């Protein structure tokens, strides 16, 4: 808790390298810096594990109401969106609250129009499927473009970007996020009478780019072949600084292991830190990591991902039993792509915005019970920093592919008070990271990874979590 180097490292990444979308020069700069930082810290086997990433370019973009009056809209195009024709698209608006309402709206009411979604805020799962699959579903019914309310509970006239996922065999239309305020304005205007919107986006794809995962480790003293892996994603959106998402995640993992190393602690198993690439718009890094392991994936005794922001930690999440998807965007993407939009919405609502599933311990197998008790014991070590709770769901989308192969899935859990206020916006900057909370995250990750790497016995894993698409 006395460490200040972790925050200084994060400050360098955010202030001097900044945002780092897949395909950008700043991502490449971040990868070299990450490799150099691990080497300087004295980590072993430091390398960049190659992964090809998509290269989406935002370009210039704008949207405005043109009737019944003229007014610019606050917007950010969605990642992976196609652009508009050079002259833009001007079309009447139809307001549709959510995917269930879309399914019930006849095609002739949607054809030729710009669909505006505002499902309200009922957690990130429900909000984000309107962003990921809403554009395709609306296009399938004849929409020419889609505007979606930003996936956030905070109205501060700030648009939140994020990826969309074009569904196979459906037309691709341009899509953008608008602010909560503008979505509500369009909803009110559409109730009064005809509304027209103009949308212009230069968004396009360029050739895939060579990038990779930054990997480094401290080798185990007795079982170097057995690995506890921890990390997050080094890429970010092309807005803000990627401080909470996910600079804080990767640097807290790095610093945790850096401290273990500096303290001269030598755990029996290897502790490996990975800065995965391309979580935001593809998941190429998580897949490349899994593919490179082959059969050796069975030597991974635990995978810890920090990708929920570095607010004050409250404890450890561990997916202790099968039956439900782990949290994370991969699971969300998979459920969101389901053929039945109503079912997808229900699945998302059940996942909630970080809501915890209740655990019925009587349903655990003896093996699961033992693992769960181990996690509770490890969590109890974190009582001095108030992070001693254990919760039955933990994971992340970068570790999705190895978790799908049976590796135990964990993540730190935080209070999660403001993460989705800043997520994927210009406001995701270093100042949002509280240094004291950040140190607590480092402490949690240090204790958790060290104990998992040094203890007798192993946790059980579950193969039920959704793999990255
Ligand atoms: Zn993230």
Boltz pocket constraint, residues with backbone or C-beta under 6 A from the ligand:
constraints:
  - pocket:
      binder: B
      contacts: [[A, 233], [A, 245], [A, 246], [A, 279], [A, 307]]
      max_distance: 6.0
